[in-house]
Amino acid sequence: MLKSKTNEFNAINKKDISIFGVLFLVFLLPIIHYFVTGGVTTYYIDITIKVCVYLILALGLNLVIGYTGLLDLGFIGVFGVGAYTTAIMNIHGFHFIISSLTAIVMAMLFRFIIGLPVIRLRGDYLAIATLGFGEIVRIIVNNLDPLTNGPRGLPGVNEKIGGIDLGLFSLNSSLEVYIFTLIIVALGIIASYRIEHSRIGRALVAIREDEIAASLMGINVSKLKLFIFVISGIYGAMGGIIYTHHVKFITPNLILFWDSILLVSIVVIGGIGSIPGTIVGAILFYGVPELLRDFLGSYLAEFRMLLFGILMLIMVIFRPQGIIPSERRQFELKPETNNMKVEEDESLSDIEKK
């Protein structure tokens, strides 16, 4: 039994660790460039930080869509809750740690409140309900002028993240914020990976495959759905916290339906339930278009949605399992599976004849 578990662990990790190593090296390139040349372009640091923010959000959404099978179209709303909470508290002089913890608590509370009615829904009804809650957040911050300054946004967020100073390391420059962001990304990946390979993760997959069967097996479906719904709020809040302190100015335009679709696209096309796929999706859907602006100019932005639509259509037709799918989904959607089954049936029939 111990040997089988060891073999299973090795089978899971050899591929994933190699992929994680290559992808994490991509995120480390600005730091490597900094130490080699003595400096790095702020533009590329800015792009990489924003890619990391979308990656953090996508990791949270992957818990809901990838593991549990709940189509959440309003996840950008929890990002808005985290961003506005930390911005308001920062402007009023609260320390970074206090404002961040408050933002996380508020985001989790928001997910708990909307999760109570939403987890009882399925399919299209669930998607529409989550979309509605995401739009409610945008409308509230757009009209709550005394607190959020309405459509004019909240400027003046302190560029120093709470003035944190650890002696040799302080979070003041863009590069240092980027290093801090990488640490959060690494922790988010580790947490997602631990959830995926835990008893809770296996229970979530069972719920995704068949809620009725999972319930008959003794799994508390509603409780686990609500749990993962709330936990995903931590990722949304952290994305909002990092983004707010990086750009130092937020508006209701951050909480748009298009951004929710972008996050869903990252998860689905990257590979539903796949952490490496989510990383690749974030780079592909946000990082690459931003880098291409240097070569094609702002002309590309006008056709961004069209390009995403074409890419999604191509992926659905030719690679429905995603760029880097999870092992289970790759097995389910792999064309060779049916051929293997046919060959197995033929070999069994030959044995019976003999």
NORKAMO-V707212 format. One record per residue. N is the residue number from 1. RES is the residue in one letter. PSI is psi as a letter, one per 20 degrees, with the letter a starting at -180 (* if undefined). OMEGA is omega in degrees with one decimal (NA if undefined). BURIAL is b if it has 16 or more other C-alpha atoms within 10 Angstrom, else e. Layout:
N_RES_PSI_OMEGA_BURIAL, N_RES_PSI_OMEGA_BURIAL
This chain:
1_M_g_179.1_e, 2_L_h_179.7_e, 3_K_g_179.4_e, 4_S_h_178.2_e, 5_K_h_178.6_e, 6_T_g_178.4_e, 7_N_g_178.6_e, 8_E_g_179.5_e, 9_F_g_-179.5_e, 10_N_h_-180.0_e, 11_A_h_-179.1_e, 12_I_g_-166.7_e, 13_N_h_-176.1_e, 14_K_g_-179.3_e, 15_K_g_-176.0_e, 16_D_g_-177.8_e, 17_I_g_179.1_e, 18_S_g_178.5_e, 19_I_g_178.6_b, 20_F_g_-178.9_b, 21_G_g_-180.0_e, 22_V_g_-177.3_e, 23_L_h_179.7_e, 24_F_h_176.1_e, 25_L_h_177.3_e, 26_V_g_179.8_e, 27_F_h_-179.7_b, 28_L_i_-176.8_b, 29_L_g_177.9_e, 30_P_h_179.1_b, 31_I_g_177.5_b, 32_I_g_178.2_e, 33_H_h_-178.7_e, 34_Y_g_-177.1_e, 35_F_h_180.0_e, 36_V_g_-174.2_e, 37_T_i_-178.5_e, 38_G_j_179.2_e, 39_G_r_179.3_e, 40_V_q_-178.2_b, 41_T_p_-179.4_e, 42_T_h_-178.8_e, 43_Y_g_-178.7_e, 44_Y_h_173.8_e, 45_I_g_-179.9_b, 46_D_g_179.5_b, 47_I_g_-176.6_b, 48_T_h_176.8_b, 49_I_g_-179.7_b, 50_K_h_173.9_b, 51_V_g_178.4_b, 52_C_h_178.1_b, 53_V_g_178.4_b, 54_Y_h_177.5_b, 55_L_g_177.9_b, 56_I_g_178.6_b, 57_L_g_-178.7_b, 58_A_h_176.3_b, 59_L_g_176.8_b, 60_G_g_179.4_b, 61_L_h_178.8_b, 62_N_h_175.3_b, 63_L_h_-176.1_b, 64_V_g_-177.3_b, 65_I_g_-172.8_b, 66_G_g_-175.8_b, 67_Y_h_-172.9_b, 68_T_i_178.6_b, 69_G_k_178.7_b, 70_L_o_-178.2_b, 71_L_o_-177.6_b, 72_D_o_-179.6_b, 73_L_j_-178.6_b, 74_G_k_-175.8_b, 75_F_h_179.0_b, 76_I_h_178.3_b, 77_G_h_179.9_b, 78_V_h_172.4_b, 79_F_g_178.2_b, 80_G_h_178.2_b, 81_V_g_179.1_b, 82_G_g_-178.2_b, 83_A_g_-177.5_b, 84_Y_h_178.8_b, 85_T_g_-178.9_b, 86_T_h_179.0_b, 87_A_g_-179.1_b, 88_I_g_-178.8_b, 89_M_h_178.6_b, 90_N_g_179.9_b, 91_I_h_179.9_e, 92_H_j_169.9_e, 93_G_j_179.3_e, 94_F_q_179.7_e, 95_H_q_-178.4_b, 96_F_g_-177.5_b, 97_I_g_-179.9_e, 98_I_g_-179.0_e, 99_S_h_179.7_b, 100_S_g_178.6_b, 101_L_h_177.8_b, 102_T_g_179.0_b, 103_A_g_178.9_b, 104_I_g_179.0_b, 105_V_g_179.7_b, 106_M_g_179.2_b, 107_A_g_178.5_b, 108_M_h_177.3_b, 109_L_g_177.4_e, 110_F_g_179.6_b, 111_R_h_178.4_b, 112_F_g_-177.9_b, 113_I_g_-179.0_e, 114_I_h_-178.9_b, 115_G_h_-178.3_b, 116_L_g_177.4_e, 117_P_h_-171.2_e, 118_V_h_-174.9_b, 119_I_i_178.1_b, 120_R_i_-178.5_e, 121_L_r_178.8_e, 122_R_q_171.5_e, 123_G_c_-176.4_e, 124_D_h_-179.1_e, 125_Y_g_178.3_e, 126_L_g_-179.9_b, 127_A_g_-179.6_b, 128_I_h_-179.7_b, 129_A_g_179.2_b, 130_T_h_175.7_b, 131_L_g_179.6_b, 132_G_g_179.5_e, 133_F_h_176.4_b, 134_G_g_178.5_b, 135_E_h_177.8_b, 136_I_g_178.3_e, 137_V_g_-179.4_b, 138_R_g_-179.5_b, 139_I_h_180.0_e, 140_I_g_-178.0_e, 141_V_h_179.3_b, 142_N_h_-175.9_b, 143_N_i_-178.7_e, 144_L_m_-173.7_e, 145_D_g_-176.8_e, 146_P_h_-175.9_e, 147_L_g_-173.7_e, 148_T_i_-178.0_b, 149_N_j_172.7_b, 150_G_b_-177.9_b, 151_P_i_179.5_b, 152_R_i_176.1_e, 153_G_r_-178.9_b, 154_L_o_174.7_b, 155_P_r_170.9_b, 156_G_j_175.8_e, 157_V_p_-177.5_b, 158_N_p_-178.5_b, 159_E_h_175.1_b, 160_K_p_-177.7_b, 161_I_n_177.4_b, 162_G_j_-178.5_b, 163_G_k_-178.2_e, 164_I_p_179.2_e, 165_D_o_-178.6_e, 166_L_k_-179.8_e, 167_G_e_-179.9_e, 168_L_i_-173.8_e, 169_F_p_176.2_e, 170_S_q_-175.3_b, 171_L_m_-178.6_b, 172_N_g_-177.0_b, 173_S_r_179.4_e, 174_S_h_-179.6_b, 175_L_h_-179.9_b, 176_E_h_174.0_e, 177_V_h_178.8_b, 178_Y_g_177.6_b, 179_I_g_176.7_b, 180_F_g_179.0_b, 181_T_g_177.8_b, 182_L_h_178.4_b, 183_I_g_178.7_e, 184_I_g_177.8_b, 185_V_g_179.7_b, 186_A_g_178.3_e, 187_L_h_178.2_e, 188_G_g_178.5_b, 189_I_g_179.4_b, 190_I_g_179.8_e, 191_A_g_179.0_e, 192_S_g_-179.2_b, 193_Y_g_178.8_e, 194_R_g_178.2_e, 195_I_g_-177.6_b, 196_E_g_-174.9_b, 197_H_k_176.7_e, 198_S_r_176.2_e, 199_R_h_178.2_e, 200_I_g_179.6_b, 201_G_g_178.5_b, 202_R_h_176.9_e, 203_A_h_178.6_b, 204_L_g_177.8_b, 205_V_h_177.2_b, 206_A_g_177.3_b, 207_I_g_179.8_b, 208_R_h_-176.7_b, 209_E_g_-178.0_e, 210_D_o_-177.6_e, 211_E_g_-177.4_b, 212_I_g_178.8_e, 213_A_g_178.7_e, 214_A_g_179.0_b, 215_S_g_179.2_e, 216_L_h_178.2_e, 217_M_i_177.8_e, 218_G_j_179.3_e, 219_I_p_176.4_b, 220_N_n_-171.5_e, 221_V_g_-177.2_b, 222_S_g_-178.2_e, 223_K_g_-178.8_e, 224_L_h_176.6_b, 225_K_g_-179.9_b, 226_L_h_179.7_b, 227_F_g_-177.6_b, 228_I_h_175.8_b, 229_F_g_-179.1_b, 230_V_g_-179.5_b, 231_I_h_179.0_b, 232_S_h_178.1_b, 233_G_h_177.7_b, 234_I_g_178.8_b, 235_Y_g_178.8_b, 236_G_g_179.5_b, 237_A_g_-179.8_b, 238_M_h_175.3_b, 239_G_g_178.7_b, 240_G_h_-179.9_b, 241_I_g_-178.4_b, 242_I_g_-178.2_b, 243_Y_g_-178.2_b, 244_T_g_-178.4_b, 245_H_i_178.0_b, 246_H_g_-176.8_b, 247_V_h_175.7_e, 248_K_j_178.6_b, 249_F_p_-179.3_b, 250_I_q_178.3_b, 251_T_r_177.0_b, 252_P_i_179.2_b, 253_N_i_175.2_e, 254_L_h_-172.6_b, 255_I_m_-177.4_b, 256_L_q_178.7_b, 257_F_h_179.7_b, 258_W_h_-179.5_e, 259_D_h_174.9_b, 260_S_g_178.0_b, 261_I_h_177.8_b, 262_L_g_179.6_b, 263_L_g_177.8_b, 264_V_g_179.1_b, 265_S_g_178.6_b, 266_I_g_-177.4_b, 267_V_g_-174.2_b, 268_V_g_-176.7_b, 269_I_h_175.2_b, 270_G_h_-179.7_b, 271_G_o_-176.8_b, 272_I_p_179.7_b, 273_G_j_-178.0_b, 274_S_p_178.7_b, 275_I_g_175.4_b, 276_P_h_177.9_b, 277_G_h_177.6_b, 278_T_h_178.5_b, 279_I_g_179.1_b, 280_V_g_179.1_b, 281_G_g_179.2_b, 282_A_g_178.6_b, 283_I_g_-176.3_b, 284_L_g_-171.7_b, 285_F_h_177.7_b, 286_Y_g_-175.2_b, 287_G_g_-176.8_b, 288_V_g_177.8_e, 289_P_h_179.5_b, 290_E_h_178.8_b, 291_L_h_179.7_e, 292_L_i_177.7_e, 293_R_h_179.1_e, 294_D_h_-175.7_e, 295_F_h_-176.6_e, 296_L_i_179.6_e, 297_G_a_-178.2_e, 298_S_i_179.9_e, 299_Y_h_-179.4_e, 300_L_h_-175.6_e, 301_A_h_-178.1_e, 302_E_h_-176.6_e, 303_F_j_-175.3_e, 304_R_g_-179.3_e, 305_M_h_177.9_e, 306_L_g_178.9_e, 307_L_g_177.8_e, 308_F_g_179.4_e, 309_G_g_179.1_e, 310_I_g_179.9_e, 311_L_g_179.0_e, 312_M_g_179.4_b, 313_L_g_178.6_e, 314_I_g_-178.8_e, 315_M_g_-179.1_b, 316_V_h_-176.9_e, 317_I_g_-170.1_e, 318_F_h_179.1_e, 319_R_m_-176.4_b, 320_P_i_-179.3_b, 321_Q_i_179.0_b, 322_G_r_-177.2_b, 323_I_g_175.9_b, 324_I_n_-175.0_b, 325_P_r_171.5_b, 326_S_q_-176.3_b, 327_E_h_-178.5_e, 328_R_g_-178.2_e, 329_R_h_177.5_b, 330_Q_h_178.5_b, 331_F_g_-177.3_e, 332_E_h_-172.9_e, 333_L_j_-178.8_e, 334_K_p_-177.0_e, 335_P_h_-176.5_e, 336_E_i_-176.4_e, 337_T_g_-179.2_e, 338_N_h_179.1_e, 339_N_g_178.7_e, 340_M_h_-179.3_e, 341_K_g_179.6_e, 342_V_g_179.7_e, 343_E_h_179.3_e, 344_E_g_178.9_e, 345_D_h_-180.0_e, 346_E_g_179.5_e, 347_S_h_178.1_e, 348_L_h_179.5_e, 349_S_h_177.5_e, 350_D_g_179.8_e, 351_I_g_-179.3_e, 352_E_h_-180.0_e, 353_K_h_179.4_e, 354_K_*_NA_e
